[in-house]
Amino acid sequence: MSNTPVFAMVVGESSGDILGADLIKALRKRYPNAHFEGVGGPLMQALGFQSHFDMERLSVMGFVEPLKRLPELLSMRRALIKRYRDTPPAAFIGIDSPDFNLQIELSLRQSGIKTIHYVSPSVWAWRQGRIKKIVRCVDLMLTLLPFESDFYRQHQVPVRFVGHPLADQYPLQPDTRGARRALGLQMDTPTLTLMPGSRGSEVDMMAQLFMQVVARVREDIPNLQVLVPAANAARYRQLTALLGSFNLAEVKLLEQQSKLAMEASDVVLLTSGTTALEAMLLKKPMVVSYRLGALTYKIVAPMIVTPFISIPNLLAKRMLVPELIQDDATVDGLSDAVMAAFSPLQNHQLIAEFTAFHQTLKLPSGELAAAAIDELLRQ
């Protein structure tokens, strides 16, 4: 391999940007002269990553929204495939975004390029038939959660469990009072953080519902402090408009600062995804919710083979935290669940289990992933 290897990487959302930046740092220790390029976010670009497209353009969900952007997405994918077929990198690393990345990985692997997929698609949860394609697409699967590796081994896919880099970045004991002090909050006042999603379509679907829940919960907790961290500048503008339409007093809208907001909270109301992992690592009682468009959900629902969608419940293999999905995601249901989560009686055991999961995932993920990639390239 060249002394100046090129690693092509494609990420499609902010959680992938975190993983990509962590991996770049670890790979640089093994390949000091390496060049990193493809599609990445601001954290990766701050490390010198060259992004050929705006990562935000890949941040689509469901079935309907990707269809609207299909020509653009296909054009981006063709351009990336052509670029790396014409000038092969040392490896292609697709980070999450499986619907976009797996086809790139398949095309490049057929051309003799080593392919790695970082973050398992939820193939163990729904559309399990995708495992046949994954077998053809990847030379190595890197998983964040231990039960995912077990699934891939059953299907003879080369796999390495690397833990989650967030688990290594978050302290085992959160500093709630310090976070409240940093945000200028009252120390002993009940605090709720809303996490309506990092994608525009998620915010459209979930934010107004969450605001209605706040209004309902305030009937029982009038002095409730509410934090709403926006994932990026675009979400901040979107949420500003939504907050203005609800005219809710004492809702503190933040640009980014999601970790600080959750650390300051007593309870987190969130859309399912990486946010549930972060809330778990911060030992915060949570209520998990999610909605898809009616058509999308009708298509997806028959393919789901797991009873849970949130990481705490998947790790526990039982309903450890409440999940209210689709038709169950109502103002009444969510409000009742949030009120119950404020009860200290049920939270002692919850925090103990969250701590045990944290320790399981607390591995040097970037270093382990880089070591597995290095081993693959030296075979």
C-alpha positions as CSV (number, residue, x, y, z in Angstrom):
1,M,0.0,0.0,0.0
2,S,1.1,3.6,-0.7
3,N,2.8,5.6,2.0
4,T,0.1,8.2,1.3
5,P,-3.1,6.0,1.2
6,V,-6.4,7.5,0.4
7,F,-9.4,6.4,2.5
8,A,-12.7,7.1,0.9
9,M,-15.5,7.6,3.5
10,V,-19.2,8.5,3.1
11,V,-21.4,9.6,6.0
12,G,-25.0,10.9,5.7
13,E,-25.8,12.5,9.1
14,S,-24.4,14.0,12.2
15,S,-24.1,10.8,14.2
16,G,-22.0,9.4,11.3
17,D,-19.9,12.5,11.3
18,I,-19.0,11.8,15.0
19,L,-17.9,8.3,14.1
20,G,-16.0,9.4,11.0
21,A,-14.0,12.0,12.9
22,D,-13.1,9.5,15.6
23,L,-12.0,7.0,13.0
24,I,-9.9,9.5,11.1
25,K,-8.0,10.3,14.3
26,A,-7.3,6.6,14.9
27,L,-6.3,5.8,11.3
28,R,-4.0,8.8,11.2
29,K,-2.0,7.2,14.0
30,R,-1.4,4.2,11.8
31,Y,-1.2,6.1,8.5
32,P,0.2,9.6,9.3
33,N,0.2,10.6,5.6
34,A,-3.2,9.3,4.8
35,H,-5.7,11.5,2.8
36,F,-9.4,11.3,3.7
37,E,-12.2,12.2,1.3
38,G,-15.7,11.5,0.1
39,V,-18.8,12.9,1.9
40,G,-18.4,14.1,5.5
41,G,-19.7,16.6,8.0
42,P,-18.1,19.5,9.9
43,L,-16.3,17.4,12.5
44,M,-14.6,15.4,9.8
45,Q,-13.8,18.4,7.7
46,A,-12.2,20.1,10.7
47,L,-9.7,17.2,10.6
48,G,-8.8,17.9,6.9
49,F,-11.4,15.6,5.3
50,Q,-12.3,16.7,1.8
51,S,-16.1,16.4,1.2
52,H,-17.2,16.3,-2.4
53,F,-20.9,16.8,-1.5
54,D,-22.9,18.4,1.3
55,M,-23.6,15.7,3.9
56,E,-27.0,17.3,4.6
57,R,-28.2,16.2,1.1
58,L,-27.9,12.5,2.2
59,S,-30.0,13.1,5.4
60,V,-33.3,11.7,4.2
61,M,-35.5,9.1,5.8
62,G,-38.4,6.8,5.0
63,F,-39.5,6.0,1.5
64,V,-41.3,9.1,0.2
65,E,-38.6,11.7,0.9
66,P,-35.8,9.7,-0.8
67,L,-38.0,9.3,-3.8
68,K,-38.3,13.1,-4.1
69,R,-34.6,13.4,-4.1
70,L,-33.8,10.2,-6.1
71,P,-32.3,11.9,-9.2
72,E,-29.9,13.9,-7.0
73,L,-29.0,10.9,-4.8
74,L,-28.4,8.6,-7.8
75,S,-26.2,11.3,-9.4
76,M,-24.1,11.6,-6.3
77,R,-23.7,7.9,-6.0
78,R,-22.7,7.4,-9.6
79,A,-20.2,10.2,-9.3
80,L,-18.6,8.6,-6.2
81,I,-18.5,5.1,-7.8
82,K,-16.9,6.5,-10.9
83,R,-14.4,8.5,-8.9
84,Y,-13.2,5.5,-6.9
85,R,-13.3,3.0,-9.7
86,D,-11.1,5.4,-11.8
87,T,-8.8,6.2,-8.8
88,P,-9.0,3.3,-6.3
89,P,-8.6,4.2,-2.6
90,A,-6.9,2.0,-0.1
91,A,-10.4,1.2,1.2
92,F,-13.9,2.5,1.0
93,I,-15.6,3.0,4.4
94,G,-19.4,3.6,4.4
95,I,-20.5,4.9,7.7
96,D,-24.2,4.1,8.4
97,S,-26.6,5.4,5.6
98,P,-26.9,1.8,4.3
99,D,-29.4,2.5,1.5
100,F,-26.9,4.9,-0.1
101,N,-23.6,3.2,0.9
102,L,-24.2,-0.5,0.3
103,Q,-24.6,-0.1,-3.4
104,I,-21.3,1.9,-3.6
105,E,-19.7,-0.8,-1.5
106,L,-21.0,-3.6,-3.9
107,S,-19.8,-1.8,-7.0
108,L,-16.4,-1.0,-5.6
109,R,-15.9,-4.5,-4.1
110,Q,-16.6,-6.0,-7.5
111,S,-13.7,-3.8,-8.8
112,G,-11.4,-5.2,-6.2
113,I,-11.5,-2.4,-3.6
114,K,-11.7,-3.3,0.0
115,T,-15.0,-2.2,1.6
116,I,-15.9,-1.6,5.2
117,H,-19.3,-0.8,6.6
118,Y,-19.2,1.0,9.9
119,V,-22.5,0.8,11.9
120,S,-24.7,-2.1,11.2
121,P,-27.9,-1.6,9.3
122,S,-30.8,-2.7,11.5
123,V,-31.0,-5.9,9.5
124,W,-31.5,-7.9,12.7
125,A,-34.7,-5.8,13.3
126,W,-36.3,-5.5,9.9
127,R,-35.8,-6.5,6.2
128,Q,-33.6,-9.4,7.2
129,G,-33.3,-10.4,3.6
130,R,-30.8,-7.6,3.2
131,I,-28.2,-9.9,4.8
132,K,-27.8,-11.6,1.4
133,K,-26.7,-8.3,-0.2
134,I,-24.5,-7.3,2.7
135,V,-22.6,-10.6,2.3
136,R,-21.8,-9.5,-1.2
137,C,-21.0,-5.8,-0.3
138,V,-18.6,-5.8,2.5
139,D,-15.2,-7.2,3.4
140,L,-15.7,-6.2,7.0
141,M,-18.7,-5.0,9.1
142,L,-17.9,-2.9,12.2
143,T,-20.7,-3.0,14.8
144,L,-21.4,-0.7,17.7
145,L,-23.5,-3.1,19.7
146,P,-22.6,-6.6,20.9
147,F,-25.8,-8.4,19.8
148,E,-25.2,-7.1,16.2
149,S,-21.9,-9.0,15.9
150,D,-23.6,-12.2,17.0
151,F,-26.1,-11.8,14.1
152,Y,-23.4,-11.3,11.5
153,R,-21.4,-14.3,12.7
154,Q,-24.4,-16.5,12.2
155,H,-24.4,-15.4,8.6
156,Q,-20.6,-15.7,8.1
157,V,-20.0,-12.0,7.6
158,P,-16.6,-10.9,8.8
159,V,-17.4,-8.6,11.8
160,R,-15.8,-6.8,14.6
161,F,-17.6,-5.3,17.7
162,V,-15.9,-2.0,18.5
163,G,-18.2,-0.5,21.1
164,H,-19.4,3.0,20.7
165,P,-17.1,6.0,20.8
166,L,-19.7,8.0,22.6
167,A,-19.5,5.6,25.6
168,D,-15.8,6.5,25.9
169,Q,-16.5,10.2,25.7
170,Y,-19.2,10.3,28.3
171,P,-18.4,10.1,32.0
172,L,-20.0,7.3,34.0
173,Q,-21.5,9.9,36.3
174,P,-23.2,12.9,34.7
175,D,-22.7,16.4,36.1
176,T,-26.3,17.6,36.1
177,R,-25.8,20.6,38.3
178,G,-22.7,21.7,36.3
179,A,-24.7,21.5,33.1
180,R,-27.6,23.5,34.6
181,R,-25.1,26.1,35.8
182,A,-23.6,26.3,32.3
183,L,-27.0,26.9,30.7
184,G,-28.2,29.3,33.3
185,L,-31.0,27.1,34.7
186,Q,-32.6,26.8,38.1
187,M,-30.8,24.1,40.0
188,D,-33.7,22.3,41.7
189,T,-36.5,22.9,39.1
190,P,-37.8,19.9,37.1
191,T,-36.2,20.0,33.7
192,L,-37.3,18.3,30.4
193,T,-35.2,18.1,27.2
194,L,-36.9,17.6,23.9
195,M,-34.9,15.9,21.1
196,P,-37.2,15.9,18.0
197,G,-34.6,14.7,15.6
198,S,-31.6,15.8,13.5
199,R,-33.4,15.5,10.1
200,G,-35.7,18.2,8.8
201,S,-38.4,15.6,8.1
202,E,-38.1,14.2,11.7
203,V,-38.6,17.7,13.1
204,D,-41.6,18.3,10.9
205,M,-43.1,15.0,12.1
206,M,-42.2,15.2,15.8
207,A,-41.6,18.7,17.1
208,Q,-45.2,20.0,17.2
209,L,-46.3,16.8,19.0
210,F,-43.5,17.3,21.6
211,M,-44.6,20.9,22.1
212,Q,-48.1,19.8,22.8
213,V,-46.7,17.3,25.3
214,V,-44.9,20.2,27.1
215,A,-48.1,22.2,27.3
216,R,-49.9,19.2,28.9
217,V,-47.1,18.4,31.3
218,R,-46.9,22.0,32.5
219,E,-50.5,21.6,33.8
220,D,-49.0,19.3,36.5
221,I,-45.5,20.9,36.7
222,P,-46.1,24.6,36.1
223,N,-42.4,25.6,36.7
224,L,-41.1,23.0,34.2
225,Q,-37.8,24.1,32.5
226,V,-37.7,22.9,28.9
227,L,-34.6,22.7,26.7
228,V,-34.7,22.1,22.9
229,P,-31.3,21.6,21.3
230,A,-31.2,22.0,17.5
231,A,-28.9,19.6,15.7
232,N,-27.6,22.3,13.3
233,A,-28.3,25.8,12.0
234,A,-31.0,24.6,9.7
235,R,-32.8,22.7,12.5
236,Y,-32.5,25.8,14.7
237,R,-34.3,27.9,12.1
238,Q,-36.9,25.3,11.7
239,L,-37.5,25.0,15.4
240,T,-37.5,28.7,15.9
241,A,-40.5,28.9,13.5
242,L,-42.3,26.1,15.3
243,L,-41.6,27.5,18.8
244,G,-43.0,30.8,17.6
245,S,-46.2,29.3,16.5
246,F,-46.7,27.6,19.9
247,N,-45.7,30.7,21.9
248,L,-44.5,28.5,24.8
249,A,-42.9,30.5,27.6
250,E,-39.6,29.5,29.1
251,V,-38.6,27.1,26.4
252,K,-34.9,27.4,25.9
253,L,-33.9,26.8,22.3
254,L,-30.2,25.9,21.8
255,E,-28.1,25.6,18.7
256,Q,-26.4,22.2,19.1
257,Q,-25.3,21.6,22.8
258,S,-27.5,18.4,22.9
259,K,-25.2,16.7,25.3
260,L,-25.2,19.6,27.7
261,A,-29.0,19.9,27.5
262,M,-29.6,16.2,28.2
263,E,-27.0,16.3,31.0
264,A,-29.0,19.2,32.6
265,S,-32.3,17.4,32.3
266,D,-34.3,15.1,34.6
267,V,-36.1,13.5,31.7
268,V,-35.6,13.4,27.9
269,L,-38.4,13.0,25.4
270,L,-36.7,11.9,22.2
271,T,-37.1,10.4,18.8
272,S,-35.5,7.0,18.5
273,G,-31.9,6.8,17.3
274,T,-28.5,7.7,18.6
275,T,-30.1,10.2,20.9
276,A,-31.5,7.3,23.0
277,L,-27.9,6.0,23.4
278,E,-26.7,9.4,24.5
279,A,-29.5,9.7,27.0
280,M,-28.7,6.3,28.3
281,L,-25.0,7.1,28.7
282,L,-26.0,10.2,30.6
283,K,-28.2,8.0,32.9
284,K,-31.4,10.0,32.0
285,P,-34.9,8.5,32.3
286,M,-36.3,8.8,28.8
287,V,-39.5,8.4,26.7
288,V,-38.9,7.2,23.2
289,S,-41.2,8.1,20.3
290,Y,-41.2,8.0,16.6
291,R,-43.6,8.6,13.7
292,L,-43.3,8.0,10.0
293,G,-45.6,9.2,7.3
294,A,-48.7,6.9,7.0
295,L,-47.6,5.5,3.7
296,T,-44.1,4.8,4.8
297,Y,-45.2,3.1,8.0
298,K,-47.7,1.0,6.1
299,I,-44.8,-0.3,3.9
300,V,-42.3,-0.7,6.7
301,A,-44.4,-2.2,9.5
302,P,-44.8,-5.8,8.0
303,M,-40.9,-6.0,7.7
304,I,-40.2,-5.3,11.4
305,V,-39.2,-8.4,13.3
306,T,-38.1,-6.8,16.6
307,P,-40.4,-5.8,19.5
308,F,-38.1,-2.7,20.3
309,I,-36.6,0.2,18.5
310,S,-34.5,2.0,21.1
311,I,-31.0,1.0,22.1
312,P,-31.6,0.7,25.8
313,N,-34.5,-1.8,25.2
314,L,-32.5,-3.7,22.6
315,L,-29.6,-4.1,25.0
316,A,-31.9,-5.1,27.9
317,K,-34.0,-7.4,25.6
318,R,-37.1,-6.0,27.4
319,M,-39.1,-2.8,27.7
320,L,-36.7,-0.9,29.9
321,V,-37.8,2.6,28.8
322,P,-41.2,3.4,27.3
323,E,-41.6,3.4,23.5
324,L,-44.6,5.1,21.9
325,I,-44.5,4.6,18.2
326,Q,-46.7,5.8,15.3
327,D,-50.4,5.6,16.4
328,D,-49.3,5.2,20.1
329,A,-47.4,8.5,19.9
330,T,-50.3,10.7,21.2
331,V,-50.2,13.7,23.4
332,D,-52.0,11.8,26.2
333,G,-49.8,8.7,26.0
334,L,-46.5,10.7,25.8
335,S,-47.6,13.1,28.6
336,D,-48.4,10.2,30.9
337,A,-45.1,8.5,30.1
338,V,-43.1,11.8,30.7
339,M,-44.8,12.3,34.0
340,A,-44.0,8.8,35.1
341,A,-40.4,9.3,34.1
342,F,-40.1,12.2,36.6
343,S,-40.9,9.8,39.4
344,P,-37.6,9.0,41.3
345,L,-39.0,5.7,42.6
346,Q,-38.6,3.8,39.3
347,N,-35.3,5.4,38.3
348,H,-32.8,3.9,40.7
349,Q,-32.7,0.5,39.0
350,L,-32.9,2.1,35.6
351,I,-29.7,4.1,36.3
352,A,-27.9,1.0,37.5
353,E,-28.7,-0.8,34.3
354,F,-27.7,2.2,32.2
355,T,-24.4,2.2,34.0
356,A,-23.8,-1.5,33.3
357,F,-24.5,-1.0,29.5
358,H,-22.2,2.0,29.5
359,Q,-19.3,-0.1,30.8
360,T,-20.0,-2.7,28.1
361,L,-19.8,-0.2,25.3
362,K,-17.0,1.9,26.8
363,L,-14.2,0.7,24.4
364,P,-11.7,2.7,22.4
365,S,-13.9,2.4,19.3
366,G,-11.9,4.4,16.8
367,E,-8.7,2.5,17.7
368,L,-10.4,-0.9,17.5
369,A,-12.0,0.0,14.2
370,A,-8.7,1.3,12.8
371,A,-7.0,-1.9,13.9
372,A,-9.6,-4.1,12.2
373,I,-9.2,-2.0,9.0
374,D,-5.5,-2.2,9.2
375,E,-5.7,-6.0,9.6
376,L,-8.0,-6.3,6.6
377,L,-5.7,-4.2,4.4
378,R,-2.6,-6.3,5.4
379,Q,-4.2,-9.6,4.6
